[in-house]
Amino acid sequence: MRVQAEVSLYPLRTHHLGKPIERFVETLKEHELRISVGAMSTCVEGEDERVFAALQKAFAQVAEEQQTVLLVKLSNACPTGGHQSG
């Protein structure tokens, strides 16, 4: 099933937000998904198994180094958009 997720990563207890967020997005890009990075969130689109695997890996990598919060909105009914990344 094709899904689209809107994700927001919030690294905790750090003044340097950019590096963990960049690492998270780079890991998502390794999974052949449509990625559209915005100012407040990132849209990820693809087959559900691939999206879930990418989110799990990206979160685990950031969470190994620091505490973080990941918010995810997931839909199988959203129109497609974004650009192909990878």
N, C-alpha and C positions, 0 to 999 in steps of 0.2 A: 504494500500500500504506500502511496506517495503522501508525505506529510510535510508540513512547514512548521518550524519552531522559531519563536522569538525568544532569544536568550539574553540575559544580562548577568554579568559576573561582577561581584563586589568583593574585592580582596579586603580583608579586615586587618586592623592593627598595623597599617603601613601608610606612609606618606607617598609611596611610589606605586601608584596604581597602574601605570602604563605597562610595565614589564610583564606582570602576571596576565593582564588582559591580552597583550600581544602574543604571549606564549599560548594562551587558550585558543585564540583565533587561528594561529599557525597550525596547531594540532587539528582543528576542525578542517582546515584546508587540505590536509593529507588524505581525506576520506572521499574525494571526488563528489562533493556536494556543491550545490549552489549556495554561495555565501554573499551576503550583502551587509557590510559593516556600517552602522550608523553611529551617531553621536552618543546615544543612550542604550542601544541594544544592537544585536546582530541577528539577522534572519538566516536560517539554515533550512535548506530544502533538499529533499531526496527521498529515497526509499526508507521506510521506517527503521529497518534493521541497521542500516548504515548511519542514519541520524542518531539513533540511540547509542550505537557503538562509539561514534565520534564524540558525543557529549560525555559519555562515561570516561573515555580515555582523556579528553581534554580537562575535565574536572579533576580526575585523579592526579594528573600531573601537577596542576596548580595546588591542589589540596595537600600534596606531599610536602610542599615547601612552606605553606602558611594556611591559616584559617581563611575560609572564603565562603561566600553565599552565592549560589547560582539559582536564578529565577528562570523558569521555562514556561512558555505558553505554547501549546502544541495543538495543531489542527490538521484534519484531513480534508477541510473544506475551503481553505484559503486560496485565493488566486495565486498563480505563480508570479514571481518577480525576482528581481536581483540579477546579479551577473554570475557567470560561470567562473569558478575559481579553481585553482589547483595547480 
